[in-house]
Amino acid sequence: MQFSYGGTYMTQYDVAGGIGALAGGTYDALGKFNTRSSVSPIVLRSLPELQLFLGLGIDIDIHRMNMYLRHISEYDVPDTITAGYTFIDKIDSMNTIDFNYSVNLADDRVTLNISAHNLLDEKPPLAPSELGYDAYTHSPVGRVLKAGIQYRF
């Protein structure tokens, strides 16, 4: 059995030159949808505070199973967004699960594999953009199922 994990937890992301820049002010970009912010001195991507993944892998004889949970935390939409999206004040968190199963046959010469990415068909959360989601942070691709066979000569 194998466990894997990784992620990013950001505690601060200040950009010099925000509102009050003449007095040495900064723009706090952390935990915000920054794409359309009019107070950011530079073009920024969205910066959720937490992004992580957890994985579990199990090998039993000729069988192998892996499952991954991916999480992107919610983040705020600042009041300074320049568009008619006043009904969106927060972009929700998103969780996806990926699953993979494989089996080795014929003295390990044949491997059969099935995979499901975004197993629960999670949709990206609504964001104030033309696409309706934050393309820098979330994927609009729904459930993807794959099957494969590998033969070693």
Residue, then its C-alpha position, 0 to 999 in steps of 0.5 A: m500500500q502506498f500513500s502520496y500527498g502534495g499541495t500548496y498552502m499559501t499564507q501571503y501574496d502581496v503585490a507592491g504597487g496596489i491602491g495606495a502605491l504612492a504611499g508604498g501600498t500593496y495589493d493582497a492577492l491571496g485567496k482571490f479571483n484576480t483576473r479582472s481586478s482593477v486594483s491589481p498593479i499587474v495581471l495576476r492569476s487566481l490564487p486559492e490559499l489551498q491546493l492539495f492532492l491525496g493518493l492511495g495505491i494498492d498492489i495485490d498480486i497481479h492487481r494494481m489500484n490507485m485513487y487520487l483526491r484533488h482539492i482546490s479551496e474556495y476563493d473570493v471575488p473582490d468588489t473591484i471586478t470590472a464587469g456585471y458579475t455582482f451576483i458572484d462574490k465567491i468561487d466555490s471549492m472543487n474536489t475531483i477523484d481519479f481512479n485507475y485499475s490495472v491487471n497483469l496477465a500472461d506472465d506480465r506480458v499483457t496489462l489491461n487498464i481502466s481509468a476514470h478521471n474526474l470520476l464523479d463528473e464534477k463541474p467547475p464552479l461558476a466564475p465571473s468570466e466569459l467562459g463561466y469558470d476560472a480557466y487558470t485554476h479549474s478544468p471544464v473537462g468532465r468525466v473521462l473514461k479510458a481503457g487500454i491494453q499493453y502487450r510486451f514482446 
